[in-house]
Amino acid sequence: MAKVMRVERITRRTDFKAAAKARRVGSRHFLMQMRVRDDKEGSEKPCRFGFTVTKRVGGAVVRNRIRRRLKELVRIDIGARAMPGHDYVLVARASAENADFTELGSDLARAIDKIHQTGTGRPQ
């Protein structure tokens, strides 16, 4: 049985802005931003996820549907890929609304693996 990792939500604007300045990796259905929290917050803290769906993607119904899909994907499929003490922000693209759920899952897995590789994405 896989280790179940505790996942928290990012809710403060300052945390979203800090993630936007850190490492990023694009995929077909979303852009993933990741930052390592500093020492005073501790690396033993659980990983946190934030979700951003802009008005450019669609109306409120569409944005909420995409956000719910991404949240469920993280809840189900995060496994051991996300690291404690890291913040991840998923910025959705319009294609995430109609994408196959398994395709979204493979995009998330690929993005997390790629963002943790050294020298990938924008440096922190």
C-alpha positions as CSV (number, residue, x, y, z in Angstrom):
1,M,0.0,0.0,0.0
2,A,1.4,3.4,-1.0
3,K,2.2,6.0,1.7
4,V,-0.6,8.5,2.0
5,M,0.8,12.0,2.2
6,R,-1.1,14.8,4.0
7,V,-1.8,17.7,1.6
8,E,-2.9,21.1,2.7
9,R,-4.3,24.0,0.7
10,I,-2.5,27.3,-0.1
11,T,-4.9,30.1,0.7
12,R,-2.8,33.3,1.2
13,R,-2.0,35.5,-1.7
14,T,1.6,36.0,-0.6
15,D,2.1,32.2,-0.9
16,F,0.7,32.2,-4.4
17,K,3.0,35.1,-5.4
18,A,6.0,33.4,-3.9
19,A,5.3,30.3,-5.9
20,A,4.9,32.4,-9.1
21,K,8.5,33.6,-8.7
22,A,9.9,30.1,-8.2
23,R,10.4,27.1,-10.5
24,R,7.7,26.4,-13.1
25,V,6.9,23.6,-15.6
26,G,4.2,23.8,-18.3
27,S,2.0,20.9,-19.4
28,R,-0.8,20.7,-21.9
29,H,-3.6,21.3,-19.4
30,F,-1.9,23.5,-16.7
31,L,1.2,25.3,-15.6
32,M,2.8,24.0,-12.4
33,Q,4.7,26.4,-10.1
34,M,6.7,25.0,-7.1
35,R,8.6,26.6,-4.3
36,V,10.5,25.2,-1.4
37,R,9.3,26.8,1.8
38,D,12.1,28.4,3.9
39,D,13.6,27.0,7.0
40,K,11.5,28.8,9.5
41,E,8.4,27.1,8.0
42,G,10.2,23.7,8.3
43,S,10.7,21.0,5.7
44,E,8.7,18.5,7.8
45,K,5.5,20.4,7.1
46,P,3.1,18.7,4.7
47,C,3.1,19.8,1.0
48,R,0.6,22.4,0.0
49,F,-1.4,22.8,-3.2
50,G,-3.0,25.9,-4.6
51,F,-5.3,26.2,-7.6
52,T,-5.7,29.1,-10.0
53,V,-8.3,29.3,-12.8
54,T,-8.5,32.7,-14.4
55,K,-11.5,34.3,-16.0
56,R,-9.8,34.0,-19.4
57,V,-10.6,30.2,-19.1
58,G,-14.4,30.7,-18.9
59,G,-17.3,31.6,-16.7
60,A,-17.8,30.7,-13.1
61,V,-19.3,27.4,-13.8
62,V,-16.4,26.3,-16.1
63,R,-13.8,27.6,-13.6
64,N,-15.3,25.8,-10.7
65,R,-15.6,22.6,-12.7
66,I,-11.9,22.8,-13.6
67,R,-10.9,23.6,-10.0
68,R,-12.9,20.6,-8.7
69,R,-11.3,18.3,-11.2
70,L,-7.8,19.4,-10.3
71,K,-8.5,19.2,-6.6
72,E,-9.8,15.6,-7.0
73,L,-6.8,14.7,-9.1
74,V,-4.4,15.9,-6.4
75,R,-6.4,14.1,-3.7
76,I,-6.3,10.8,-5.6
77,D,-3.0,10.8,-7.4
78,I,-0.5,12.7,-5.4
79,G,1.1,9.6,-3.8
80,A,4.8,9.9,-3.0
81,R,5.6,12.3,-5.8
82,A,5.0,15.6,-3.9
83,M,7.6,16.4,-1.3
84,P,7.0,17.7,2.2
85,G,7.8,21.4,2.7
86,H,7.0,22.3,-0.9
87,D,4.2,24.5,-2.2
88,Y,2.7,23.7,-5.6
89,V,0.3,25.9,-7.6
90,L,-1.6,24.6,-10.6
91,V,-2.6,27.3,-13.0
92,A,-5.3,25.7,-15.2
93,R,-5.6,26.1,-19.0
94,A,-9.0,25.9,-20.8
95,S,-8.2,22.4,-22.1
96,A,-8.4,21.0,-18.6
97,E,-12.2,21.2,-18.6
98,N,-12.7,18.5,-21.3
99,A,-9.5,16.5,-20.9
100,D,-9.7,12.9,-20.0
101,F,-9.1,12.4,-16.3
102,T,-6.3,9.8,-16.9
103,E,-4.6,12.3,-19.2
104,L,-4.8,14.9,-16.5
105,G,-3.3,12.5,-14.1
106,S,-0.4,11.6,-16.4
107,D,0.2,15.3,-17.0
108,L,0.4,15.9,-13.2
109,A,2.8,13.0,-12.6
110,R,5.0,14.2,-15.4
111,A,5.0,17.8,-14.2
112,I,5.9,16.8,-10.6
113,D,8.7,14.6,-11.8
114,K,10.1,17.2,-14.1
115,I,9.8,20.1,-11.7
116,H,11.9,18.2,-9.1
117,Q,14.7,17.4,-11.6
118,T,17.7,19.7,-11.1
119,G,18.1,22.4,-13.7
120,T,14.5,22.1,-15.0
121,G,12.2,25.1,-15.2
122,R,12.9,28.5,-13.9
123,P,15.5,28.6,-11.0
124,Q,14.4,29.5,-7.5
